[in-house]
Amino acid sequence: MGAIILGGLLGILFGRFIKERHKDTLCKACGLAVIFIGVAGALKGMLSVVNGKITYGGDFLIIICLALGALLGEIINIEGGFEKFGSWLKEKTKSTKDNNFIEGFVSASFTVCIGAMAIVGSINDGLYGDITVLVTKAILDFIIIMIMASSLGKGAIFSAIPVAILQGTVTALSVLI
């Protein structure tokens, strides 16, 4: 949450000094890092060595989880809920003249909330007190939100709210487990 707020504030204050090609390069670097981390995590769960042979499995579970997650998101209209909350935030923060506020909030929120690092990192924190995944995610969130805030405005900073709710809830539930 702190990394998102700090990155957003720096993006708003100093984003105009960052050239578009540098923003693009930073986004690509973060995207590549996320892909690498995701593939490594997926392969770790899918490949194992049994009796000196590599065995493979779990792909069906990944497909089912992705499909069910996408379907559930559509059924409960999660994007519509974020847009309503963004409208409410826009009004409460007196940002009615900011045409990009809701887009910045929704885009940034989905970018930093959707993904295994938010869930796995929070579970690791709650169960084992291991924050390494969350620290890695915070570094990525800092850079991504700094760039998003520089182009989409202060709405991106408010993505800290759903991140705090999601990661805090998952961590708290993990502690209870």
C-alpha positions as CSV (number, residue, x, y, z in Angstrom):
1,M,0.0,0.0,0.0
2,G,2.8,2.4,0.9
3,A,4.7,1.6,-2.3
4,I,1.6,2.4,-4.4
5,I,1.0,5.7,-2.6
6,L,4.6,6.8,-2.8
7,G,4.9,5.7,-6.5
8,G,1.7,7.5,-7.3
9,L,2.7,10.7,-5.6
10,L,6.1,10.6,-7.3
11,G,4.4,9.9,-10.7
12,I,2.1,12.9,-10.3
13,L,4.9,15.2,-9.1
14,F,7.8,14.2,-11.4
15,G,6.1,12.1,-14.1
16,R,6.3,15.0,-16.6
17,F,10.1,14.7,-16.4
18,I,10.1,11.0,-17.5
19,K,10.1,10.6,-21.3
20,E,7.4,8.4,-22.8
21,R,10.0,6.0,-24.2
22,H,11.4,5.6,-20.6
23,K,7.9,4.9,-19.3
24,D,7.4,2.4,-22.0
25,T,10.7,0.7,-21.3
26,L,9.9,0.5,-17.5
27,C,6.5,-0.9,-18.2
28,K,8.0,-3.6,-20.5
29,A,10.6,-4.4,-17.9
30,C,8.0,-4.8,-15.2
31,G,5.8,-6.9,-17.5
32,L,8.7,-9.2,-18.3
33,A,9.5,-9.6,-14.6
34,V,5.9,-10.5,-13.9
35,I,5.9,-13.0,-16.7
36,F,9.2,-14.6,-15.5
37,I,8.0,-14.8,-11.9
38,G,4.6,-16.2,-13.0
39,V,6.2,-18.9,-15.3
40,A,8.7,-19.8,-12.6
41,G,6.0,-20.2,-10.0
42,A,3.7,-22.2,-12.4
43,L,6.5,-24.5,-13.4
44,K,7.5,-25.0,-9.8
45,G,4.0,-26.3,-9.1
46,M,3.7,-28.3,-12.3
47,L,7.0,-30.0,-12.6
48,S,8.5,-32.3,-10.1
49,V,11.2,-35.0,-10.0
50,V,10.0,-38.5,-8.9
51,N,12.4,-41.4,-8.9
52,G,14.8,-39.5,-11.1
53,K,12.2,-38.6,-13.7
54,I,10.5,-35.3,-14.4
55,T,6.8,-35.5,-13.9
56,Y,4.3,-33.0,-15.1
57,G,0.8,-32.1,-13.8
58,G,-1.5,-29.4,-12.6
59,D,-2.2,-27.7,-15.9
60,F,-5.9,-28.7,-15.6
61,L,-6.1,-27.0,-12.2
62,I,-4.6,-23.8,-13.6
63,I,-7.1,-23.8,-16.5
64,I,-10.0,-24.4,-14.2
65,C,-8.9,-21.7,-11.7
66,L,-8.4,-19.1,-14.5
67,A,-11.8,-19.9,-16.1
68,L,-13.7,-19.9,-12.8
69,G,-12.0,-16.7,-11.7
70,A,-12.9,-15.0,-15.0
71,L,-16.5,-16.3,-14.9
72,L,-17.0,-15.3,-11.3
73,G,-15.6,-11.8,-12.0
74,E,-18.1,-11.4,-14.8
75,I,-21.0,-12.8,-12.8
76,I,-20.5,-10.4,-9.9
77,N,-19.6,-7.6,-12.3
78,I,-16.4,-6.7,-10.5
79,E,-15.4,-4.1,-13.1
80,G,-18.8,-2.3,-12.6
81,G,-18.2,-2.4,-8.8
82,F,-14.8,-0.8,-9.2
83,E,-16.2,1.9,-11.5
84,K,-18.9,2.7,-8.9
85,F,-16.4,2.9,-6.1
86,G,-14.1,5.0,-8.4
87,S,-17.0,7.4,-9.0
88,W,-17.7,7.7,-5.3
89,L,-14.0,8.3,-4.7
90,K,-13.9,10.9,-7.4
91,E,-16.7,12.8,-5.8
92,K,-15.4,12.5,-2.2
93,T,-11.9,13.7,-3.2
94,K,-13.4,16.6,-5.1
95,S,-11.8,15.4,-8.4
96,T,-14.9,15.9,-10.6
97,K,-12.8,17.8,-13.1
98,D,-10.3,14.9,-13.5
99,N,-11.6,13.1,-16.6
100,N,-9.1,10.2,-16.1
101,F,-9.8,9.6,-12.4
102,I,-12.0,6.6,-12.7
103,E,-10.0,5.1,-15.6
104,G,-6.8,5.6,-13.5
105,F,-8.4,4.0,-10.4
106,V,-9.9,1.0,-12.2
107,S,-6.9,0.3,-14.5
108,A,-4.4,0.7,-11.6
109,S,-6.5,-1.4,-9.2
110,F,-6.8,-4.3,-11.6
111,T,-3.1,-4.1,-12.5
112,V,-2.0,-4.4,-8.8
113,C,-4.8,-6.6,-7.5
114,I,-5.0,-9.3,-10.2
115,G,-2.3,-11.9,-10.0
116,A,-0.8,-14.6,-8.0
117,M,1.7,-12.5,-6.2
118,A,-1.0,-10.7,-4.2
119,I,-2.5,-13.9,-3.1
120,V,0.6,-16.1,-2.6
121,G,2.5,-13.3,-1.0
122,S,-0.3,-12.6,1.5
123,I,-0.6,-16.3,2.3
124,N,3.1,-16.7,2.8
125,D,3.0,-13.6,5.1
126,G,0.1,-15.0,7.1
127,L,1.3,-18.6,7.4
128,Y,5.0,-18.2,7.6
129,G,5.8,-14.5,8.3
130,D,7.6,-14.5,4.9
131,I,7.1,-11.2,3.1
132,T,9.6,-11.7,0.3
133,V,6.8,-12.1,-2.4
134,L,5.0,-9.0,-1.1
135,V,8.2,-7.0,-1.1
136,T,8.9,-8.0,-4.7
137,K,5.3,-7.1,-5.6
138,A,5.6,-3.8,-3.8
139,I,8.7,-2.9,-5.9
140,L,6.8,-3.7,-9.1
141,D,3.6,-1.9,-7.9
142,F,5.8,1.2,-7.1
143,I,7.1,1.4,-10.6
144,I,3.9,0.6,-12.3
145,I,1.7,3.0,-10.3
146,M,4.4,5.8,-10.7
147,I,4.0,5.4,-14.5
148,M,0.2,5.1,-14.4
149,A,-0.2,8.1,-12.1
150,S,2.0,10.2,-14.4
151,S,-0.3,9.6,-17.3
152,L,-3.7,8.8,-15.7
153,G,-3.6,11.1,-12.7
154,K,-4.3,10.7,-9.0
155,G,-7.0,8.1,-9.4
156,A,-4.2,5.5,-9.7
157,I,-3.0,6.3,-6.2
158,F,-6.3,5.1,-4.8
159,S,-5.6,1.6,-6.0
160,A,-3.9,1.3,-2.7
161,I,-7.4,0.8,-1.1
162,P,-8.3,-2.4,-2.9
163,V,-4.8,-3.7,-2.5
164,A,-5.0,-3.1,1.3
165,I,-8.4,-4.8,1.5
166,L,-7.4,-7.8,-0.7
167,Q,-3.9,-8.5,0.7
168,G,-4.9,-7.6,4.3
169,T,-7.9,-9.9,4.2
170,V,-5.9,-12.8,2.7
171,T,-3.1,-12.3,5.2
172,A,-5.6,-12.2,8.1
173,L,-7.4,-15.3,7.0
174,S,-4.0,-17.1,6.6
175,V,-3.1,-16.2,10.1
176,L,-6.3,-17.7,11.3
177,I,-5.6,-20.9,9.4
